[in-house]
């Protein structure tokens, strides 16, 4: 049980870091398309909202069951559920951030950031699934190529081989 808790904590940490990176990348995408630098006011508002938004994201992800899924066996329905969770989380945290910034925050960053966040979270889960599949494949190959010494009585040993 302790090992699972540690893995869950690592996954939550990865998710929260990914959400911050997604938002920063959303700022870059939003303002790079205009060929401008990110206005300092928007970055300040983003940093001001982080202490409230990050724990809120963690609670929302956990409360909506994101960490109850065994991602090594997940498929399309779980990925759609993940996308739905990110949509709800983005709506709530965007509202909180927008209110904290007194409306001085680009709304397009919320949409771009939400899409990037969904892509990041989905990618992490896909990597977990791939790692599980590769480990299973290695174990299967290892057991199939196991050397065996047959000690037998003539034809019976040859037949077994």
C-alpha positions as CSV (number, residue, x, y, z in Angstrom):
1,X,0.0,0.0,0.0
2,X,2.9,2.4,0.8
3,X,4.4,1.9,-2.7
4,X,1.0,2.8,-4.3
5,X,0.8,6.0,-2.2
6,X,4.2,7.1,-3.3
7,X,3.4,6.4,-7.0
8,X,0.2,8.4,-6.6
9,X,2.0,11.3,-5.0
10,X,4.6,11.3,-7.9
11,X,1.8,11.3,-10.5
12,X,0.0,14.1,-8.7
13,X,3.2,16.1,-8.7
14,X,3.8,15.4,-12.4
15,X,0.3,16.5,-13.2
16,X,0.6,19.8,-11.2
17,X,4.0,20.6,-12.9
18,X,2.5,19.8,-16.3
19,X,-0.4,22.1,-15.6
20,X,2.0,25.0,-14.8
21,X,4.1,24.3,-17.9
22,X,0.9,24.1,-20.0
23,X,-0.2,27.5,-18.8
24,X,3.3,29.0,-19.4
25,X,3.3,27.5,-22.9
26,X,-0.2,28.9,-23.5
27,X,1.1,32.4,-22.8
28,X,4.0,31.8,-25.2
29,X,1.6,30.5,-27.9
30,X,-0.9,33.4,-27.3
31,X,1.7,36.2,-27.5
32,X,4.2,34.6,-29.9
33,X,1.5,34.6,-32.6
34,X,1.4,38.3,-32.3
35,X,5.2,38.5,-32.2
36,X,5.1,40.2,-28.7
37,X,6.5,39.5,-25.3
38,X,4.3,38.3,-22.5
39,X,3.1,41.4,-20.6
40,X,4.4,41.5,-17.1
41,X,1.0,42.2,-15.6
42,X,-0.3,38.8,-16.9
43,X,2.7,36.9,-15.5
44,X,2.3,38.6,-12.2
45,X,-1.4,37.7,-12.1
46,X,-0.5,34.1,-13.1
47,X,2.1,33.9,-10.2
48,X,-0.4,35.5,-7.8
49,X,-3.0,32.8,-8.5
50,X,-0.7,29.8,-8.3
51,X,-0.8,29.3,-4.5
52,X,-4.6,28.9,-4.7
53,X,-4.9,27.3,-8.1
54,X,-2.4,24.5,-7.7
55,X,-3.9,22.9,-4.6
56,X,-7.4,23.4,-6.1
57,X,-6.3,21.5,-9.2
58,X,-4.9,18.7,-7.1
59,X,-8.1,18.5,-5.1
60,X,-10.3,18.6,-8.3
61,X,-8.2,15.9,-10.0
62,X,-8.3,13.7,-7.0
63,X,-12.0,14.4,-6.2
64,X,-13.1,13.6,-9.7
65,X,-11.4,10.3,-9.6
66,X,-8.4,10.9,-11.9
67,X,-6.1,8.8,-9.6
68,X,-8.6,5.9,-9.1
69,X,-8.0,4.6,-12.7
70,X,-5.3,1.9,-13.2
71,X,-3.7,3.7,-16.1
72,X,-1.6,0.7,-17.2
73,X,-4.9,-0.9,-18.3
74,X,-6.8,2.2,-19.5
75,X,-8.3,2.8,-22.9
76,X,-10.3,5.3,-24.8
77,X,-13.1,5.7,-22.3
78,X,-10.6,6.6,-19.5
79,X,-8.9,9.1,-21.8
80,X,-12.3,10.7,-22.6
81,X,-13.0,10.9,-18.9
82,X,-9.6,12.5,-18.4
83,X,-10.5,15.1,-21.0
84,X,-13.8,15.8,-19.2
85,X,-12.0,16.2,-15.9
86,X,-9.6,18.7,-17.4
87,X,-12.5,20.7,-18.9
88,X,-14.2,21.0,-15.6
89,X,-10.9,21.8,-13.8
90,X,-10.1,24.4,-16.4
91,X,-13.5,26.1,-16.0
92,X,-13.2,26.3,-12.3
93,X,-9.5,27.3,-12.0
94,X,-10.0,29.8,-14.9
95,X,-12.8,31.5,-13.0
96,X,-10.8,31.7,-9.8
97,X,-7.7,33.1,-11.7
98,X,-9.8,35.6,-13.6
99,X,-11.5,36.9,-10.5
100,X,-8.2,37.1,-8.6
101,X,-6.7,39.1,-11.6
102,X,-9.7,41.5,-11.6
103,X,-10.3,40.5,-15.2
104,X,-6.8,41.4,-16.4
105,X,-5.9,38.0,-17.8
106,X,-6.2,36.8,-21.4
107,X,-9.1,34.4,-21.7
108,X,-7.4,32.7,-24.7
109,X,-4.7,31.5,-22.3
110,X,-7.3,29.5,-20.4
111,X,-8.5,27.7,-23.5
112,X,-5.0,27.1,-24.9
113,X,-3.7,26.1,-21.5
114,X,-6.6,23.6,-21.0
115,X,-5.9,21.9,-24.3
116,X,-2.2,21.7,-23.6
117,X,-2.9,20.4,-20.1
118,X,-5.2,17.7,-21.4
119,X,-2.5,16.7,-23.9
120,X,0.2,16.6,-21.3
121,X,-1.9,14.6,-18.8
122,X,-2.9,12.2,-21.6
123,X,0.7,11.8,-22.7
124,X,1.8,10.9,-19.2
125,X,-0.9,8.3,-19.0
126,X,0.0,6.9,-22.4
127,X,3.6,6.7,-21.3
128,X,2.6,4.8,-18.2
129,X,0.5,2.4,-20.4
130,X,3.4,1.9,-22.8
131,X,5.9,1.2,-19.9
132,X,3.5,-1.4,-18.6
133,X,3.1,-3.0,-22.0
134,X,6.9,-3.1,-22.5
135,X,7.5,-4.6,-19.1
136,X,4.9,-7.3,-19.9
137,X,6.5,-8.0,-23.2
138,X,9.9,-8.3,-21.7
139,X,8.6,-10.7,-19.0
140,X,6.9,-12.8,-21.7
141,X,10.1,-13.0,-23.8
142,X,12.1,-13.8,-20.8
143,X,9.9,-16.7,-19.8
144,X,9.7,-18.0,-23.4
145,X,13.5,-18.1,-23.8
146,X,14.2,-19.8,-20.4
147,X,16.8,-22.5,-20.7
148,X,15.7,-25.9,-19.4
149,X,17.6,-29.0,-18.7
150,X,15.6,-32.1,-19.5
151,X,16.6,-35.2,-17.5
152,X,14.7,-38.0,-19.0
153,X,14.5,-41.6,-20.0
154,X,15.5,-41.9,-23.7
155,X,12.5,-41.3,-26.1
156,X,10.4,-39.6,-23.4
157,X,13.0,-36.9,-22.8
158,X,13.5,-36.4,-26.6
159,X,9.7,-36.1,-27.0
160,X,9.4,-33.5,-24.3
161,X,12.2,-31.5,-25.8
